[in-house]
Amino acid sequence: MSDLEIDRVETALLDVPLRRPHRFARTGMTAQPVLLVFVHTRGGAVGAGEGVVPGGPWWGGESVETMAVVVERYFTPVLLGRRVDDIAGILRDLGDVVAANLHAKAAVEVALHDAWARALGVPVHTLLGGVARRSVPVTWALGTEPAPVVADEALAKLDAGHRSFKLKMGALDPADDVARVCAVAEKLVGVASVRVDLNARWDLPTSLKYLPRLADAGVDLVEQPVPGAEVEALAEIARALPIPVMADESLRTPGDALRLAKLRAAGVFSLKTTKSGGLRATRAIAEVAAAAGIPCHAGTSIESPVGTAASLQLACTAPAVTWGSELFGPLLMSEELLTTPLRYEGGELHLPDGPGLGVEPDRGAVRRLRRS
């Protein structure tokens, strides 16, 4: 069993260009920075994990640059000589060395699962308890551009099978932003689901004033209107609206999930392996949600295909993931990072076959996109 020992940890910082600019409430990007972490075992199995945030440290405080330093300087000494199946013990010891830094921990934790599963010749979903489904619907995320631009993009995606769209909000004056979204909803309601994401930009009074107008216009879900720490405000909004409120920035840990469930502060949970420290913690959040009767959605940090494959493995094993996914990151990227691309078909992302995450990073593409 010495073949399971970790003898090398490799990191690669990439900048993956996008097909079109993607804008959030606070920032935008034309390329997605990605940290890949490769865990090598003495037996030859190599596991890959990804550290990524949507466009930089504005979202959760980490960046791919900080993740790389944490993995290289603090995590690697803990990992070397350990067995890849000692995930619980490794995570405990990583927590003793570095507090928080969940995105960096997620990259390592996923790589450990991938390497262990490859050594066993089984898919990662076997280590997580087996599949509940073989594919998940994919919501297409739209930026903060003017209504005609995002409406045209959404309508063009209908031919690819997408039947739900999420619009970013929070970059404009609230009244103007609501008018923009209502104009888009007018073209899509009855054809596709329309959802919005405020990225925690509004306060409680603004939310109570404007969000009912979105519900009246046919928007059927609102994601994180207020800052993550304001869980009581989120609960008040959830009680006031006739449509579900989805928690994202308020939901990082299983403890957060329990608090949200107790307060009935969200009607849907956004699961992200990246923000929660990996597959195991995200699975625990999904189990809290299932116990509370709260459906889950597989969210995105605009991961590359490597991180997307990890999120897909998790989403396909968690029965509570009944609100589909937003795992569209690879479709937004203009460069392919896998030897065989993930399969998007009929508006859904399909679980790949094969051991580990079921995907093989293209080392040539990694070298080409790697920062010098």
SULBELQUI-V514252 format. One record per residue. OMEGA is omega as a letter, one per 40 degrees, with the letter a starting at -180 (* if undefined). Layout:
<<OMEGA> <OMEGA>>
//
This chain:
<<i> <i> <a> <a> <i> <i> <i> <i> <a> <i> <i> <i> <a> <i> <a> <a> <a> <i> <i> <i> <i> <a> <i> <i> <a> <a> <i> <a> <i> <i> <i> <i> <a> <i> <i> <i> <i> <i> <a> <i> <i> <i> <i> <i> <i> <i> <a> <i> <a> <i> <a> <i> <a> <i> <i> <a> <i> <a> <a> <i> <i> <i> <i> <i> <i> <i> <a> <i> <a> <a> <a> <a> <a> <a> <a> <i> <i> <a> <a> <a> <i> <i> <a> <i> <i> <a> <a> <i> <i> <i> <i> <a> <i> <i> <i> <a> <a> <i> <i> <a> <a> <i> <i> <i> <i> <a> <a> <a> <i> <i> <i> <i> <a> <a> <a> <i> <i> <i> <i> <a> <a> <i> <i> <a> <i> <i> <a> <i> <i> <a> <i> <i> <a> <i> <i> <i> <a> <i> <i> <a> <i> <a> <a> <a> <i> <a> <a> <a> <a> <i> <i> <i> <a> <a> <i> <a> <i> <a> <i> <i> <i> <a> <i> <a> <i> <a> <i> <i> <i> <a> <a> <i> <a> <a> <i> <i> <i> <i> <i> <a> <i> <i> <i> <a> <a> <a> <a> <a> <a> <i> <a> <i> <i> <a> <i> <i> <a> <a> <i> <a> <a> <i> <a> <a> <i> <a> <a> <i> <a> <a> <i> <i> <i> <i> <i> <a> <i> <i> <a> <i> <i> <a> <i> <i> <a> <i> <a> <a> <a> <a> <i> <i> <i> <i> <i> <i> <a> <i> <a> <a> <i> <i> <a> <i> <i> <i> <i> <i> <i> <a> <i> <a> <i> <i> <i> <a> <a> <i> <i> <a> <i> <a> <a> <a> <a> <i> <i> <i> <i> <i> <i> <i> <a> <a> <a> <i> <i> <a> <a> <a> <i> <i> <i> <i> <i> <i> <i> <i> <a> <i> <a> <a> <a> <i> <a> <a> <i> <a> <a> <i> <a> <i> <i> <i> <i> <i> <i> <i> <i> <i> <i> <i> <i> <a> <a> <i> <a> <a> <a> <a> <a> <i> <i> <a> <i> <a> <a> <a> <a> <i> <i> <a> <a> <i> <i> <a> <a> <i> <i> <a> <i> <a> <i> <a> <i> <a> <a> <i> <a> <a> <i> <i> <i> <a> <i> <i> <i> <a> <i> <i> <i> <a> <i> <i> <i> <i> <a> <a> <a> <i> <i> <*>>
//
